[in-house]
Amino acid sequence: MADSHRPRKRFGQHFLHDTRVTAKIVAAIAPEAGDRLVEIGPGLGALTRPLLAAHGRIDAVELDRDVIPLLEANCAGVGELQVHQQDALKMDFRQFASPERLRLVGNLPYNISTPLLFHLLAQADVIHDMHFMLQREVVDRICASPNTRAYGRLTVMIASAARAERLFTVKPGAFQPPPAVDSAVVRLTPWPKPPFAFGDRKRFAAIVSQAFNQRRKTLRNALKNTVPVETMTAAGIDPGARPETLAPADFGRLSEMSKGI
């Protein structure tokens, strides 16, 4: 399918073509009657077509208007495909969620994957789960544990909003053109309620961002003028510790205890 369309670098296009990989993704999603499936970046339909065969209906969000006729032709006669030509980064996904919560899926463009994840998690109350193909390094960061190199801002912010499960790795040869890196599929399931308290989300996000912007500094220095040392101590956190040693709930405690400061 990819031979009929030249992938565009500005859209970060790497078209999945390995049917073994698409079958594993469909099996992981296991769509059921009543699900509302929304695919982000369907491209030429390598995943769209088997999902339609398994479920019957998909809303697809595609930015590249030139690929849409090919997508629709490749999926013709399989199920009901509704294509929305729009930038997923600017899209309100709540429009799809009445009355069902959404199940999102996609081979996300690597150049926008992190901001897109934050955009989607801001709408997590209408999302049941998300199955995304991402650069393996991003999945490493999402699923990292404290005291590891991959652990950072993305880990903590995702942990506050969703449960993350790494499913499997995908090699470059599964795509056309092959990316320069391995990919991985991750499942994100928004929490019914946050797993730990963090107070105001904007304050929490600001503290996490500031801490990891200076991750080699101690918390005392990284959060200077934001969280007083006395507050860190009262929260049971060593001001001399480095940000990567704290669990996500520790950052939540710092945010909770620093409100009003």
N, C-alpha and C positions, 0 to 999 in steps of 0.2 A: 504493500500500500504506500509506503514512504517514497517509492520511486516517482510517484505522480506529483509530488510537491517537494520543493527544496526547503529544508528546515531553515528557519530564520533565527540567526544568532540573537537579534534584539529581543525576541520573544523567549529565548532560552529553550528552543525546541530540540528535544531528543525523543524521537518517536519510538515507543515500545513496540517490538514486533515478535517477541518470543512467546509463543502460545502456552508454553509450560508455566511461565511467570504469570501470565494473565489468568490461567486456571487456578493458580495458588492464591491470587488476590481475590478472585470471585469466591473461592472456598472459604477464605478468611472472613469475608464480608457475610456470606451465607444469607443473602437477602430473603425476606419473608413477605408474605402478602400483607399489605398495609404499610410497608416501609415507603418512605419518600426519599428516593435516591437522587443526589445531585452530584454530578461529576464536574470537577474543575479541570480545565485544560484537556479536553478529550482528544485533541489533535485529529488524527485520521480514524480514530475509533477502534484501535486494537483492543482496548479494555471495554469500551462502550458496547460493542457488539455482543460479546459473551455475557455482559451484565444484562443487556436487554433480553437475551435468550433465557437467562435465569430468572428475571424479574418481570419484564414486560414493559416497564416504563422508566424513563430517565429524563431529568432536566439536566442539560449540559451547558456550562458557562465557558465560552470560547472567545478570546480576544481577537484572534487572527481571522478576519472576515473571509480571506481567500481560501482558508482550509475548510470552511463550513460546508460548501457544496460537496466536497470530497467525503467529509464525515457523513453527511446525510446519504450520499450514494452508497457508501460502504456499509451503512446500517439499514438500508432500505429493506422492508419486508420482514424485519426481525421483531420489532415491537414499536412502542410509541416513544419517539424521541422528540423532545422539545429543546431547541437550541436557543440560547440567549447570548447574543453577541455583545459582550460587555467585559470590562476589566474587573476581575474578581476582587482586586484590592479596594474597589470603590462600591462593591455591590452589597446591598442589604439582603442577606440570606433569609431574613425573617419572612420575606414575602412568600417563601415556599413552605412555611411551617404551619399551615392551618389545615386540619387540626393536628397532623402528625408532627413529631419531632424528626429532624433531618438525619439522614445518614450520608455523610460527605465522603467522596472518594476522589482520588486524582493522582496523576503523575505530575507533581507540581514543578513549575519552572524553578530551577535552583537559584536564579538571580533574585527571586522575590519570595522565597519560601519562608524566611523568618518573619518579615512584616506581614505576610499573608496569614501565618499561624496566629499572630497576635490579633489581627483583624477578625479572624474567625472565633477565637476564644472570647472576644468581647461580646459575641452573640451566642455563647455556649448554652444559655438557658433554653434555646430551641433546637439544640443539636444532641442527638442520641450518641453518635460516635463518628469518628473520622478515620479513614484508612488512606494513608498517603505514601507515595513513593517520594523519597527525599535523598539528597546526597547523604552517604553513609556517615560522614563527619557530623552532619546536623542531627541525625538520629543518635549518634554517640553522645552528643551534647544533651539532647532531650532526656536520654535514659541514664545519664551519668550518676555516679555516687559521689558524696563528699570526699575530699582528699584525693581526687583524681584530676588529671590534666583537663579532661573534657568538661568537668563540672563548672557551671557558671550561671550567668544571668538567665539564659534560656531554660536551663534545668529548673531553676527555682520558680520562675514565672509559670512554666508549664505545670509543675507539681502543684501549684496553688489552685489550678483550674481544672486539671484533668489527670486521669491515670494513664500512664504511657507504657506501652508494651512493644518492644522490638519483635517483629515477626520473622523476617528473613532478609538476607543480603542478596542483591542482584548485581551481576557482573556487567561491565560495559557492553559486552557483545549482545546483550538483550535489546539494545537500542540502535537506532539509525538516525543520525550518526552516533557512534559510540562516545559517551562522555569520557573525560580524562580520569574519572574517579569511579569507585564503586558506589552503588546506591543501596538503599534499604527501605523496607516497608515497615511502617509503624502504625499502631492502633492507638488513638487517643479517645478516651471515654470521659467526657465531662463529669465531675463529681456532682451528685445531687445537692450536696452542700460542701463547702470547703473543708478539707481534711484538717486544717488548723486555722486558728484565728489570725487575722492580719490587720484588722481595722480598715481604714480607708485604703482602697486599692491603689489610688494614685500615689499616696505616701509610701505604701509598700513597694510599688514599682520604682519610685525614685530612690529609696534606700538601697534596694537590690542593685539598681543600675550604678549608683555612685560607688558602692562597695566593689563591684567587679570591674569598674573602669580603672581602679587602682588596686588590682588584686594582689600585687606583691607587697602592698603596704599592710600594716596592721589595721584592725578595725578602728582603733583610736585615731589613726591618721587619715584613713580612707573616708571615715564618716565625721570628720572634724566639722564643727558648726552645724551638723545635722542631728546626730544622736550623741548626747553628752555621755562621758565615761560613766557617770553615776547611773545613768539609765541602763547602760550595758551591764554593769555590775548587778543592778537590781533585777535584771532579766536573767541572771545566771550565766552571762556570757563574758568571757575573758577579753578585755579590750586589747590585749596583746596578741590575740589570735588573728589569723588571716582569713579573708572571706571564704575561701574554698573549704575551710574546716567546718563551717556551719551547715547544719541541716536546713532545709526549707522552712521548717517550723520555727527555727531560731530567728530567721529573718522576720517571720511573722510576729514573733514576740517583741522584737526590737521596734517594729512598726506600731504595734498595739500600745507599747509603753511610752512611745515618744509622741503620741498624739497631744496636741495642744502646745507642743514646744515650739 
